[in-house]
Amino acid sequence: MVFFARPVTKERLKRFARIRHEISNQTERLVRLKARLEAPAKVPMDGMPKNHTERDRLGRLVARKVDLERRIAKSIAFEACEEIEIERAIALLEAPIERQILRLKYVDDETWKGVVDTLYGAERDYIEHYEDYQRKTYYYHKRALIRVEILTAIAPR
């Protein structure tokens, strides 16, 4: 029997994708912060000392860097646990196309166009029937969301 902490819902899948974006954004922010730490201090053109010292600036930057690294590590740990549980839930689906759609959309963070392209892009009539393939993808997606939520909600806790 498979156990889940919480049912895997569309909201939970969307939150998982947002966490991945947030980790990416915070990592970029950390890179910029590290660059500021390594940059030489600004020297006033007049050569006169200012009220604040270089150590204050460095101290604040180092504190922000350490705090940001801690928050990123915490988010990465949470994201890893969520990914394991989401993958386990997706694996419960019987239809391969439903599993593939949920993985492409939420785990791989693919756009809807990318999902449809991946599933049906090799079809000969793909371009002229794109809207039909898109509707078919949405149908399987909706069905997969309903099924995965039911399967994870009825699993014993």
TAHULIN-V242793 format. One record per pair of residues at least 12 apart in sequence whose C-alpha atoms are under 10 Angstrom apart, sorted by sequence separation. I is the first residue (numbers start at 0). GAP is how many residues later the second one is. D is the distance in whole Angstrom. If there is no record, write none. Layout:
i->I gap->GAP d->D
i->I gap->GAP d->D
//
This chain:
i->41 gap->12 d->9
i->86 gap->12 d->9
i->89 gap->12 d->7
i->90 gap->12 d->10
i->102 gap->12 d->10
i->103 gap->12 d->10
i->120 gap->12 d->9
i->40 gap->13 d->7
i->89 gap->13 d->8
i->101 gap->13 d->9
i->116 gap->13 d->9
i->119 gap->13 d->7
i->100 gap->14 d->7
i->103 gap->14 d->9
i->115 gap->14 d->8
i->118 gap->14 d->9
i->119 gap->14 d->9
i->86 gap->15 d->9
i->99 gap->15 d->9
i->100 gap->15 d->9
i->103 gap->15 d->10
i->115 gap->15 d->10
i->118 gap->15 d->10
i->40 gap->16 d->9
i->85 gap->16 d->10
i->86 gap->16 d->8
i->116 gap->16 d->9
i->40 gap->17 d->9
i->85 gap->17 d->9
i->100 gap->17 d->9
i->112 gap->17 d->10
i->115 gap->17 d->7
i->116 gap->17 d->9
i->119 gap->17 d->9
i->99 gap->18 d->10
i->100 gap->18 d->8
i->115 gap->18 d->6
i->118 gap->18 d->8
i->99 gap->19 d->8
i->114 gap->19 d->9
i->115 gap->19 d->9
i->36 gap->20 d->9
i->37 gap->20 d->10
i->85 gap->20 d->9
i->86 gap->20 d->8
i->115 gap->20 d->9
i->36 gap->21 d->7
i->85 gap->21 d->8
i->112 gap->21 d->8
i->115 gap->21 d->7
i->35 gap->22 d->9
i->36 gap->22 d->10
i->96 gap->22 d->8
i->111 gap->22 d->8
i->114 gap->22 d->8
i->115 gap->22 d->9
i->36 gap->23 d->10
i->82 gap->23 d->10
i->114 gap->23 d->10
i->36 gap->24 d->7
i->82 gap->24 d->7
i->35 gap->25 d->8
i->36 gap->25 d->8
i->111 gap->25 d->9
i->111 gap->26 d->9
i->33 gap->27 d->8
i->32 gap->28 d->7
i->33 gap->28 d->9
i->36 gap->28 d->9
i->32 gap->29 d->9
i->32 gap->31 d->8
i->33 gap->31 d->7
i->32 gap->32 d->7
i->31 gap->33 d->10
i->29 gap->34 d->9
i->30 gap->34 d->9
i->29 gap->35 d->7
i->32 gap->35 d->9
i->28 gap->36 d->9
i->29 gap->36 d->9
i->100 gap->36 d->8
i->104 gap->36 d->9
i->100 gap->37 d->9
i->29 gap->38 d->7
i->101 gap->38 d->9
i->28 gap->39 d->9
i->29 gap->39 d->7
i->97 gap->39 d->9
i->100 gap->39 d->8
i->101 gap->39 d->7
i->96 gap->40 d->9
i->99 gap->40 d->10
i->100 gap->40 d->6
i->101 gap->40 d->10
i->26 gap->41 d->9
i->97 gap->41 d->10
i->98 gap->41 d->10
i->99 gap->41 d->9
i->25 gap->42 d->7
i->26 gap->42 d->8
i->29 gap->42 d->9
i->97 gap->42 d->6
i->98 gap->42 d->9
i->101 gap->42 d->7
i->25 gap->43 d->9
i->96 gap->43 d->7
i->97 gap->43 d->6
i->100 gap->43 d->8
i->101 gap->43 d->8
i->96 gap->44 d->9
i->97 gap->44 d->9
i->99 gap->44 d->10
i->25 gap->45 d->9
i->26 gap->45 d->7
i->94 gap->45 d->9
i->97 gap->45 d->8
i->98 gap->45 d->7
i->25 gap->46 d->7
i->97 gap->46 d->5
i->98 gap->46 d->10
i->101 gap->46 d->10
i->24 gap->47 d->10
i->96 gap->47 d->9
i->97 gap->47 d->9
i->22 gap->48 d->9
i->23 gap->48 d->9
i->22 gap->49 d->6
i->25 gap->49 d->10
i->94 gap->49 d->8
i->97 gap->49 d->9
i->98 gap->49 d->10
i->21 gap->50 d->9
i->22 gap->50 d->9
i->93 gap->50 d->10
i->97 gap->50 d->9
i->22 gap->51 d->10
i->92 gap->51 d->7
i->22 gap->52 d->7
i->92 gap->52 d->10
i->21 gap->53 d->9
i->22 gap->53 d->7
i->93 gap->53 d->9
i->21 gap->54 d->10
i->89 gap->54 d->9
i->92 gap->54 d->7
i->19 gap->55 d->9
i->89 gap->55 d->9
i->91 gap->55 d->9
i->92 gap->55 d->7
i->18 gap->56 d->7
i->19 gap->56 d->8
i->22 gap->56 d->9
i->91 gap->56 d->7
i->18 gap->57 d->9
i->89 gap->57 d->10
i->90 gap->57 d->9
i->88 gap->58 d->10
i->89 gap->58 d->7
i->92 gap->58 d->8
i->18 gap->59 d->9
i->19 gap->59 d->7
i->88 gap->59 d->6
i->89 gap->59 d->10
i->91 gap->59 d->7
i->18 gap->60 d->7
i->19 gap->60 d->10
i->88 gap->60 d->9
i->91 gap->60 d->9
i->89 gap->61 d->10
i->15 gap->62 d->9
i->16 gap->62 d->9
i->85 gap->62 d->10
i->88 gap->62 d->8
i->89 gap->62 d->10
i->15 gap->63 d->7
i->18 gap->63 d->10
i->88 gap->63 d->7
i->14 gap->64 d->10
i->15 gap->64 d->10
i->87 gap->64 d->10
i->15 gap->66 d->7
i->16 gap->66 d->10
i->85 gap->66 d->10
i->14 gap->67 d->10
i->15 gap->67 d->8
i->84 gap->67 d->10
i->12 gap->69 d->9
i->11 gap->70 d->9
i->12 gap->70 d->9
i->15 gap->70 d->9
i->12 gap->73 d->8
i->7 gap->74 d->10
i->11 gap->74 d->9
i->7 gap->77 d->8
i->8 gap->77 d->10
i->6 gap->78 d->10
i->7 gap->78 d->7
i->5 gap->79 d->9
i->6 gap->79 d->10
i->4 gap->80 d->8
i->7 gap->80 d->10
i->3 gap->81 d->7
i->7 gap->81 d->7
i->2 gap->82 d->9
i->3 gap->82 d->9
i->6 gap->82 d->9
i->7 gap->82 d->9
i->3 gap->84 d->9
i->2 gap->85 d->9
i->3 gap->85 d->8
i->1 gap->86 d->8
i->2 gap->86 d->9
i->19 gap->86 d->10
i->1 gap->87 d->9
i->19 gap->87 d->9
i->16 gap->88 d->9
i->17 gap->88 d->10
i->19 gap->88 d->10
i->20 gap->88 d->9
i->12 gap->89 d->9
i->16 gap->89 d->6
i->19 gap->89 d->9
i->1 gap->90 d->9
i->12 gap->90 d->10
i->15 gap->90 d->7
i->16 gap->90 d->7
i->13 gap->91 d->9
i->14 gap->91 d->9
i->15 gap->91 d->8
i->16 gap->91 d->9
i->17 gap->91 d->9
i->9 gap->92 d->10
i->12 gap->92 d->9
i->13 gap->92 d->7
i->16 gap->92 d->7
i->12 gap->93 d->6
i->13 gap->93 d->10
i->15 gap->93 d->10
i->16 gap->93 d->10
i->11 gap->94 d->10
i->12 gap->94 d->8
i->13 gap->95 d->10
i->9 gap->96 d->9
i->9 gap->132 d->9
i->12 gap->132 d->9
i->9 gap->134 d->10
i->9 gap->135 d->6
i->8 gap->136 d->7
i->9 gap->136 d->9
i->7 gap->137 d->8
i->8 gap->137 d->8
i->7 gap->138 d->10
i->8 gap->138 d->10
i->9 gap->138 d->9
i->7 gap->139 d->10
i->8 gap->139 d->7
i->9 gap->139 d->8
i->7 gap->140 d->6
i->8 gap->140 d->5
i->6 gap->141 d->8
i->7 gap->141 d->5
i->8 gap->141 d->9
i->6 gap->142 d->6
i->7 gap->142 d->9
i->5 gap->143 d->9
i->6 gap->143 d->8
i->7 gap->143 d->9
i->8 gap->143 d->9
i->6 gap->144 d->8
i->7 gap->144 d->6
i->8 gap->144 d->9
i->6 gap->145 d->5
i->7 gap->145 d->8
i->5 gap->146 d->7
i->6 gap->146 d->5
i->3 gap->147 d->10
i->4 gap->147 d->9
i->5 gap->147 d->7
i->6 gap->147 d->8
i->3 gap->148 d->6
i->4 gap->148 d->9
i->6 gap->148 d->9
i->1 gap->149 d->9
i->2 gap->149 d->8
i->3 gap->149 d->8
i->5 gap->149 d->10
i->1 gap->150 d->8
i->2 gap->150 d->9
i->3 gap->150 d->9
i->4 gap->150 d->10
i->2 gap->151 d->9
i->3 gap->151 d->7
i->4 gap->151 d->9
i->5 gap->151 d->9
i->1 gap->152 d->10
i->2 gap->152 d->6
i->3 gap->152 d->8
i->4 gap->152 d->7
i->1 gap->153 d->6
i->2 gap->153 d->6
i->3 gap->153 d->6
i->0 gap->154 d->7
i->1 gap->154 d->7
i->2 gap->154 d->6
i->0 gap->155 d->8
i->1 gap->155 d->9
//
